[in-house]
Amino acid sequence: MDNKEPQRSSGGLHFTKDNYMWMIIGAVVIALGMMLLSGGRSTDASVFDKTQVYSFRRITVAPIVILLGFGIEVFAILKKPKADRK
């Protein structure tokens, strides 16, 4: 009974500070993608300017940045703590 090592349950999630750091980075990247997606307000509501709505930034860059952020989130959730790696 001298075992001073804390016992871990095998079924729970064990997030470390590193996991939470990656989750915050992923959330910031997703928020950046959402900001890239926003904008394009017209001064005249009766005029449709398709160059603002269908710009390269909104159609290509922003979705890629958002998907990258979701990928970082998945990585953060699946990343194992360094102590458990063998």
N, CA, C and O atoms as a printed pandas DataFrame, in Angstrom:
     atom_number atom_name residue_name chain_id  residue_number  x_coord  y_coord  z_coord
0              1         N          MET        A               1    0.795   -1.192    0.000
1              2        CA          MET        A               1    0.000    0.000    0.000
2              3         C          MET        A               1    0.846    1.268    0.000
3              4         O          MET        A               1    0.339    2.345    0.313
4              5         N          ASP        A               2    2.116    1.158   -0.343
5              6        CA          ASP        A               2    2.986    2.323   -0.378
6              7         C          ASP        A               2    2.962    3.015   -1.729
7              8         O          ASP        A               2    3.740    3.939   -1.966
8              9         N          ASN        A               3    2.092    2.583   -2.605
9             10        CA          ASN        A               3    2.015    3.143   -3.947
10            11         C          ASN        A               3    1.500    4.585   -3.871
11            12         O          ASN        A               3    0.322    4.822   -3.606
12            13         N          LYS        A               4    2.398    5.535   -4.107
13            14        CA          LYS        A               4    2.037    6.954   -4.007
14            15         C          LYS        A               4    1.615    7.534   -5.351
15            16         O          LYS        A               4    1.276    8.713   -5.448
16            17         N          GLU        A               5    1.637    6.715   -6.365
17            18        CA          GLU        A               5    1.249    7.160   -7.698
18            19         C          GLU        A               5   -0.270    7.232   -7.785
19            20         O          GLU        A               5   -0.950    6.275   -7.413
20            21         N          PRO        A               6   -0.824    8.360   -8.275
21            22        CA          PRO        A               6   -2.283    8.447   -8.377
22            23         C          PRO        A               6   -2.811    7.484   -9.435
23            24         O          PRO        A               6   -2.215    7.312  -10.498
24            25         N          GLN        A               7   -3.934    6.867   -9.120
25            26        CA          GLN        A               7   -4.536    5.933  -10.060
26            27         C          GLN        A               7   -5.423    6.690  -11.024
27            28         O          GLN        A               7   -6.107    7.645  -10.653
28            29         N          ARG        A               8   -5.398    6.250  -12.257
29            30        CA          ARG        A               8   -6.220    6.871  -13.295
30            31         C          ARG        A               8   -7.268    5.883  -13.753
31            32         O          ARG        A               8   -7.009    4.684  -13.859
32            33         N          SER        A               9   -8.440    6.391  -14.019
33            34        CA          SER        A               9   -9.461    5.535  -14.613
34            35         C          SER        A               9   -9.184    5.430  -16.105
35            36         O          SER        A               9   -8.752    6.399  -16.730
36            37         N          SER        A              10   -9.425    4.289  -16.660
37            38        CA          SER        A              10   -9.090    4.080  -18.071
38            39         C          SER        A              10  -10.137    4.631  -19.019
39            40         O          SER        A              10   -9.882    4.722  -20.220
40            41         N          GLY        A              11  -11.325    5.006  -18.514
41            42        CA          GLY        A              11  -12.396    5.406  -19.400
42            43         C          GLY        A              11  -12.590    6.907  -19.545
43            44         O          GLY        A              11  -13.405    7.325  -20.367
44            45         N          GLY        A              12  -11.885    7.735  -18.793
45            46        CA          GLY        A              12  -12.160    9.166  -18.805
46            47         C          GLY        A              12  -11.251    9.939  -19.753
47            48         O          GLY        A              12  -10.232    9.434  -20.225
48            49         N          LEU        A              13  -11.651   11.167  -20.013
49            50        CA          LEU        A              13  -10.812   12.058  -20.810
50            51         C          LEU        A              13   -9.824   12.758  -19.897
51            52         O          LEU        A              13  -10.193   13.229  -18.821
52            53         N          HIS        A              14   -8.603   12.827  -20.309
53            54        CA          HIS        A              14   -7.570   13.458  -19.509
54            55         C          HIS        A              14   -6.939   14.571  -20.334
55            56         O          HIS        A              14   -5.958   14.353  -21.045
56            57         N          PHE        A              15   -7.505   15.748  -20.233
57            58        CA          PHE        A              15   -6.951   16.875  -20.957
58            59         C          PHE        A              15   -5.895   17.546  -20.096
59            60         O          PHE        A              15   -6.065   17.727  -18.890
60            61         N          THR        A              16   -4.814   17.903  -20.743
61            62        CA          THR        A              16   -3.749   18.616  -20.052
62            63         C          THR        A              16   -3.770   20.076  -20.485
63            64         O          THR        A              16   -4.596   20.498  -21.294
64            65         N          LYS        A              17   -2.854   20.814  -19.930
65            66        CA          LYS        A              17   -2.726   22.227  -20.283
66            67         C          LYS        A              17   -2.414   22.367  -21.772
67            68         O          LYS        A              17   -2.851   23.320  -22.418
68            69         N          ASP        A              18   -1.665   21.426  -22.302
69            70        CA          ASP        A              18   -1.310   21.427  -23.723
70            71         C          ASP        A              18   -2.551   21.256  -24.599
71            72         O          ASP        A              18   -2.684   21.924  -25.625
72            73         N          ASN        A              19   -3.460   20.362  -24.199
73            74        CA          ASN        A              19   -4.711   20.173  -24.942
74            75         C          ASN        A              19   -5.524   21.460  -24.975
75            76         O          ASN        A              19   -6.027   21.864  -26.024
76            77         N          TYR        A              20   -5.646   22.097  -23.815
77            78        CA          TYR        A              20   -6.427   23.329  -23.742
78            79         C          TYR        A              20   -5.786   24.452  -24.557
79            80         O          TYR        A              20   -6.490   25.272  -25.148
80            81         N          MET        A              21   -4.444   24.491  -24.591
81            82        CA          MET        A              21   -3.751   25.492  -25.402
82            83         C          MET        A              21   -4.095   25.303  -26.887
83            84         O          MET        A              21   -4.374   26.272  -27.593
84            85         N          TRP        A              22   -4.072   24.048  -27.350
85            86        CA          TRP        A              22   -4.405   23.767  -28.746
86            87         C          TRP        A              22   -5.865   24.077  -29.045
87            88         O          TRP        A              22   -6.192   24.524  -30.144
88            89         N          MET        A              23   -6.756   23.839  -28.062
89            90        CA          MET        A              23   -8.167   24.170  -28.250
90            91         C          MET        A              23   -8.366   25.672  -28.397
91            92         O          MET        A              23   -9.168   26.113  -29.221
92            93         N          ILE        A              24   -7.654   26.450  -27.616
93            94        CA          ILE        A              24   -7.751   27.906  -27.718
94            95         C          ILE        A              24   -7.208   28.385  -29.059
95            96         O          ILE        A              24   -7.788   29.269  -29.689
96            97         N          ILE        A              25   -6.092   27.799  -29.496
97            98        CA          ILE        A              25   -5.534   28.159  -30.808
98            99         C          ILE        A              25   -6.541   27.841  -31.909
99           100         O          ILE        A              25   -6.743   28.650  -32.815
100          101         N          GLY        A              26   -7.170   26.679  -31.840
101          102        CA          GLY        A              26   -8.179   26.305  -32.832
102          103         C          GLY        A              26   -9.358   27.257  -32.833
103          104         O          GLY        A              26   -9.861   27.621  -33.896
104          105         N          ALA        A              27   -9.809   27.667  -31.645
105          106        CA          ALA        A              27  -10.927   28.604  -31.557
106          107         C          ALA        A              27  -10.561   29.965  -32.143
107          108         O          ALA        A              27  -11.389   30.609  -32.787
108          109         N          VAL        A              28   -9.331   30.401  -31.923
109          110        CA          VAL        A              28   -8.879   31.677  -32.492
110          111         C          VAL        A              28   -8.818   31.594  -34.012
111          112         O          VAL        A              28   -9.199   32.542  -34.698
112          113         N          VAL        A              29   -8.343   30.472  -34.546
113          114        CA          VAL        A              29   -8.277   30.297  -36.003
114          115         C          VAL        A              29   -9.683   30.272  -36.599
115          116         O          VAL        A              29   -9.912   30.849  -37.661
116          117         N          ILE        A              30  -10.627   29.608  -35.926
117          118        CA          ILE        A              30  -12.013   29.600  -36.409
118          119         C          ILE        A              30  -12.585   31.007  -36.387
119          120         O          ILE        A              30  -13.247   31.420  -37.339
120          121         N          ALA        A              31  -12.337   31.753  -35.310
121          122        CA          ALA        A              31  -12.827   33.132  -35.219
122          123         C          ALA        A              31  -12.214   34.008  -36.306
123          124         O          ALA        A              31  -12.891   34.873  -36.860
124          125         N          LEU        A              32  -10.939   33.790  -36.614
125          126        CA          LEU        A              32  -10.292   34.537  -37.702
126          127         C          LEU        A              32  -10.966   34.226  -39.035
127          128         O          LEU        A              32  -11.196   35.130  -39.838
128          129         N          GLY        A              33  -11.283   32.961  -39.276
129          130        CA          GLY        A              33  -11.976   32.577  -40.498
130          131         C          GLY        A              33  -13.351   33.207  -40.598
131          132         O          GLY        A              33  -13.774   33.619  -41.678
132          133         N          MET        A              34  -14.050   33.284  -39.477
133          134        CA          MET        A              34  -15.370   33.933  -39.469
134          135         C          MET        A              34  -15.253   35.426  -39.765
135          136         O          MET        A              34  -16.098   35.996  -40.455
136          137         N          MET        A              35  -14.204   36.054  -39.241
137          138        CA          MET        A              35  -13.995   37.479  -39.544
138          139         C          MET        A              35  -13.678   37.686  -41.021
139          140         O          MET        A              35  -14.120   38.667  -41.620
140          141         N          LEU        A              36  -12.913   36.766  -41.612
141          142        CA          LEU        A              36  -12.634   36.858  -43.046
142          143         C          LEU        A              36  -13.906   36.669  -43.866
143          144         O          LEU        A              36  -14.031   37.218  -44.960
144          145         N          LEU        A              37  -14.831   35.906  -43.345
145          146        CA          LEU        A              37  -16.082   35.624  -44.036
146          147         C          LEU        A              37  -17.063   36.788  -43.970
147          148         O          LEU        A              37  -17.935   36.914  -44.830
148          149         N          SER        A              38  -16.929   37.632  -42.964
149          150        CA          SER        A              38  -17.891   38.718  -42.753
150          151         C          SER        A              38  -17.560   39.936  -43.607
151          152         O          SER        A              38  -16.545   39.976  -44.303
152          153         N          GLY        A              39  -18.440   40.923  -43.534
153          154        CA          GLY        A              39  -18.227   42.180  -44.255
154          155         C          GLY        A              39  -19.000   42.245  -45.550
155          156         O          GLY        A              39  -19.863   41.409  -45.816
156          157         N          GLY        A              40  -18.686   43.241  -46.353
157          158        CA          GLY        A              40  -19.313   43.381  -47.654
158          159         C          GLY        A              40  -20.612   44.126  -47.657
159          160         O          GLY        A              40  -21.420   43.965  -48.572
160          161         N          ARG        A              41  -20.833   44.943  -46.646
161          162        CA          ARG        A              41  -22.080   45.702  -46.609
162          163         C          ARG        A              41  -22.044   46.798  -47.664
163          164         O          ARG        A              41  -21.035   47.479  -47.848
164          165         N          SER        A              42  -23.141   46.946  -48.334
165          166        CA          SER        A              42  -23.269   47.962  -49.370
166          167         C          SER        A              42  -23.924   49.212  -48.779
167          168         O          SER        A              42  -24.755   49.122  -47.876
168          169         N          THR        A              43  -23.543   50.362  -49.295
169          170        CA          THR        A              43  -24.159   51.603  -48.831
170          171         C          THR        A              43  -25.571   51.754  -49.365
171          172         O          THR        A              43  -26.404   52.413  -48.742
172          173         N          ASP        A              44  -25.849   51.150  -50.513
173          174        CA          ASP        A              44  -27.182   51.208  -51.118
174          175         C          ASP        A              44  -27.758   49.791  -51.161
175          176         O          ASP        A              44  -27.193   48.912  -51.811
176          177         N          ALA        A              45  -28.865   49.571  -50.482
177          178        CA          ALA        A              45  -29.454   48.231  -50.405
178          179         C          ALA        A              45  -30.021   47.742  -51.734
179          180         O          ALA        A              45  -30.220   46.540  -51.910
180          181         N          SER        A              46  -30.279   48.632  -52.649
181          182        CA          SER        A              46  -30.850   48.214  -53.932
182          183         C          SER        A              46  -29.776   47.831  -54.948
183          184         O          SER        A              46  -30.108   47.367  -56.040
184          185         N          VAL        A              47  -28.515   48.010  -54.621
185          186        CA          VAL        A              47  -27.415   47.685  -55.532
186          187         C          VAL        A              47  -26.728   46.419  -55.028
187          188         O          VAL        A              47  -26.326   46.339  -53.868
188          189         N          PHE        A              48  -26.598   45.416  -55.926
189          190        CA          PHE        A              48  -25.923   44.164  -55.594
190          191         C          PHE        A              48  -24.543   44.179  -56.243
191          192         O          PHE        A              48  -24.427   44.158  -57.468
192          193         N          ASP        A              49  -23.505   44.214  -55.422
193          194        CA          ASP        A              49  -22.134   44.218  -55.926
194          195         C          ASP        A              49  -21.545   42.819  -55.715
195          196         O          ASP        A              49  -21.119   42.478  -54.612
196          197         N          LYS        A              50  -21.527   42.021  -56.775
197          198        CA          LYS        A              50  -21.076   40.639  -56.638
198          199         C          LYS        A              50  -19.576   40.526  -56.383
199          200         O          LYS        A              50  -19.115   39.485  -55.916
200          201         N          THR        A              51  -18.803   41.570  -56.677
201          202        CA          THR        A              51  -17.373   41.504  -56.382
202          203         C          THR        A              51  -17.108   41.513  -54.882
203          204         O          THR        A              51  -16.097   40.972  -54.434
204          205         N          GLN        A              52  -17.995   42.117  -54.100
205          206        CA          GLN        A              52  -17.831   42.090  -52.646
206          207         C          GLN        A              52  -18.338   40.784  -52.051
207          208         O          GLN        A              52  -17.707   40.223  -51.155
208          209         N          VAL        A              53  -19.456   40.304  -52.535
209          210        CA          VAL        A              53  -20.052   39.099  -51.974
210          211         C          VAL        A              53  -19.269   37.848  -52.383
211          212         O          VAL        A              53  -19.024   36.980  -51.546
212          213         N          TYR        A              54  -18.886   37.745  -53.615
213          214        CA          TYR        A              54  -18.205   36.570  -54.129
214          215         C          TYR        A              54  -16.710   36.805  -54.290
215          216         O          TYR        A              54  -16.131   36.419  -55.305
216          217         N          SER        A              55  -16.093   37.419  -53.327
217          218        CA          SER        A              55  -14.650   37.689  -53.420
218          219         C          SER        A              55  -13.861   36.414  -53.102
219          220         O          SER        A              55  -14.379   35.483  -52.484
220          221         N          PHE        A              56  -12.623   36.396  -53.530
221          222        CA          PHE        A              56  -11.723   35.263  -53.298
222          223         C          PHE        A              56  -11.555   35.019  -51.806
223          224         O          PHE        A              56  -11.479   33.870  -51.370
224          225         N          ARG        A              57  -11.498   36.076  -51.033
225          226        CA          ARG        A              57  -11.332   35.959  -49.580
226          227         C          ARG        A              57  -12.497   35.204  -48.951
227          228         O          ARG        A              57  -12.285   34.355  -48.085
228          229         N          ARG        A              58  -13.710   35.499  -49.371
229          230        CA          ARG        A              58  -14.897   34.872  -48.777
230          231         C          ARG        A              58  -15.179   33.484  -49.309
231          232         O          ARG        A              58  -15.631   32.620  -48.557
232          233         N          ILE        A              59  -14.930   33.252  -50.562
233          234        CA          ILE        A              59  -15.278   31.973  -51.174
234          235         C          ILE        A              59  -14.191   30.924  -50.977
235          236         O          ILE        A              59  -14.496   29.733  -50.908
236          237         N          THR        A              60  -12.933   31.336  -50.886
237          238        CA          THR        A              60  -11.832   30.377  -50.827
238          239         C          THR        A              60  -11.064   30.427  -49.514
239          240         O          THR        A              60  -10.931   29.408  -48.836
240          241         N          VAL        A              61  -10.562   31.586  -49.152
241          242        CA          VAL        A              61   -9.658   31.696  -48.004
242          243         C          VAL        A              61  -10.391   31.425  -46.683
243          244         O          VAL        A              61   -9.921   30.628  -45.871
244          245         N          ALA        A              62  -11.520   32.073  -46.464
245          246        CA          ALA        A              62  -12.224   31.937  -45.185
246          247         C          ALA        A              62  -12.654   30.496  -44.889
247          248         O          ALA        A              62  -12.424   30.027  -43.774
248          249         N          PRO        A              63  -13.263   29.777  -45.827
249          250        CA          PRO        A              63  -13.617   28.377  -45.517
250          251         C          PRO        A              63  -12.406   27.498  -45.229
251          252         O          PRO        A              63  -12.481   26.611  -44.379
252          253         N          ILE        A              64  -11.298   27.727  -45.917
253          254        CA          ILE        A              64  -10.089   26.951  -45.653
254          255         C          ILE        A              64   -9.571   27.233  -44.252
255          256         O          ILE        A              64   -9.168   26.309  -43.546
256          257         N          VAL        A              65   -9.575   28.499  -43.839
257          258        CA          VAL        A              65   -9.116   28.865  -42.501
258          259         C          VAL        A              65  -10.035   28.255  -41.434
259          260         O          VAL        A              65   -9.555   27.779  -40.406
260          261         N          ILE        A              66  -11.334   28.266  -41.668
261          262        CA          ILE        A              66  -12.277   27.683  -40.710
262          263         C          ILE        A              66  -12.063   26.172  -40.605
263          264         O          ILE        A              66  -12.040   25.632  -39.499
264          265         N          LEU        A              67  -11.906   25.490  -41.725
265          266        CA          LEU        A              67  -11.657   24.043  -41.689
266          267         C          LEU        A              67  -10.327   23.727  -41.010
267          268         O          LEU        A              67  -10.219   22.722  -40.308
268          269         N          LEU        A              68   -9.331   24.555  -41.206
269          270        CA          LEU        A              68   -8.049   24.394  -40.525
270          271         C          LEU        A              68   -8.248   24.516  -39.010
271          272         O          LEU        A              68   -7.668   23.749  -38.242
272          273         N          GLY        A              69   -9.061   25.470  -38.588
273          274        CA          GLY        A              69   -9.359   25.626  -37.171
274          275         C          GLY        A              69  -10.060   24.406  -36.595
275          276         O          GLY        A              69   -9.743   23.976  -35.486
276          277         N          PHE        A              70  -11.020   23.839  -37.345
277          278        CA          PHE        A              70  -11.690   22.627  -36.880
278          279         C          PHE        A              70  -10.708   21.450  -36.825
279          280         O          PHE        A              70  -10.803   20.600  -35.940
280          281         N          GLY        A              71   -9.778   21.407  -37.762
281          282        CA          GLY        A              71   -8.746   20.365  -37.723
282          283         C          GLY        A              71   -7.868   20.490  -36.484
283          284         O          GLY        A              71   -7.501   19.486  -35.875
284          285         N          ILE        A              72   -7.534   21.713  -36.115
285          286        CA          ILE        A              72   -6.747   21.942  -34.904
286          287         C          ILE        A              72   -7.542   21.507  -33.680
287          288         O          ILE        A              72   -6.975   20.942  -32.745
288          289         N          GLU        A              73   -8.848   21.762  -33.673
289          290        CA          GLU        A              73   -9.696   21.341  -32.554
290          291         C          GLU        A              73   -9.718   19.816  -32.429
291          292         O          GLU        A              73   -9.621   19.289  -31.321
292          293         N          VAL        A              74   -9.843   19.113  -33.531
293          294        CA          VAL        A              74   -9.840   17.644  -33.495
294          295         C          VAL        A              74   -8.499   17.143  -32.981
295          296         O          VAL        A              74   -8.448   16.220  -32.168
296          297         N          PHE        A              75   -7.413   17.747  -33.452
297          298        CA          PHE        A              75   -6.075   17.387  -32.980
298          299         C          PHE        A              75   -5.968   17.604  -31.474
299          300         O          PHE        A              75   -5.416   16.765  -30.763
300          301         N          ALA        A              76   -6.496   18.733  -30.983
301          302        CA          ALA        A              76   -6.415   19.054  -29.556
302          303         C          ALA        A              76   -7.185   18.036  -28.718
303          304         O          ALA        A              76   -6.755   17.683  -27.620
304          305         N          ILE        A              77   -8.307   17.572  -29.225
305          306        CA          ILE        A              77   -9.102   16.610  -28.473
306          307         C          ILE        A              77   -8.448   15.227  -28.483
307          308         O          ILE        A              77   -8.470   14.534  -27.466
308          309         N          LEU        A              78   -7.876   14.821  -29.593
309          310        CA          LEU        A              78   -7.299   13.483  -29.712
310          311         C          LEU        A              78   -5.863   13.383  -29.216
311          312         O          LEU        A              78   -5.347   12.276  -29.058
312          313         N          LYS        A              79   -5.212   14.504  -28.968
313          314        CA          LYS        A              79   -3.817   14.511  -28.526
314          315         C          LYS        A              79   -3.705   13.875  -27.148
315          316         O          LYS        A              79   -4.410   14.255  -26.213
316          317         N          LYS        A              80   -2.805   12.900  -27.038
317          318        CA          LYS        A              80   -2.616   12.216  -25.759
318          319         C          LYS        A              80   -1.602   12.979  -24.919
319          320         O          LYS        A              80   -0.681   13.591  -25.460
320          321         N          PRO        A              81   -1.763   12.947  -23.624
321          322        CA          PRO        A              81   -0.772   13.585  -22.750
322          323         C          PRO        A              81    0.588   12.931  -22.899
323          324         O          PRO        A              81    0.675   11.743  -23.212
324          325         N          LYS        A              82    1.637   13.685  -22.680
325          326        CA          LYS        A              82    2.999   13.166  -22.863
326          327         C          LYS        A              82    3.317   12.042  -21.892
327          328         O          LYS        A              82    4.082   11.141  -22.235
328          329         N          ALA        A              83    2.760   12.066  -20.703
329          330        CA          ALA        A              83    3.043   11.028  -19.707
330          331         C          ALA        A              83    2.465    9.676  -20.093
331          332         O          ALA        A              83    3.002    8.640  -19.700
332          333         N          ASP        A              84    1.371    9.673  -20.861
333          334        CA          ASP        A              84    0.722    8.418  -21.237
334          335         C          ASP        A              84    1.322    7.776  -22.479
335          336         O          ASP        A              84    1.020    6.622  -22.784
336          337         N          ARG        A              85    2.158    8.496  -23.190
337          338        CA          ARG        A              85    2.750    7.942  -24.410
338          339         C          ARG        A              85    3.810    6.919  -24.050
339          340         O          ARG        A              85    4.585    7.122  -23.116
340          341         N          LYS        A              86    3.844    5.819  -24.790
341          342        CA          LYS        A              86    4.850    4.782  -24.531
342          343         C          LYS        A              86    5.438    4.289  -25.808
343          344         O          LYS        A              86    6.303    3.414  -25.792
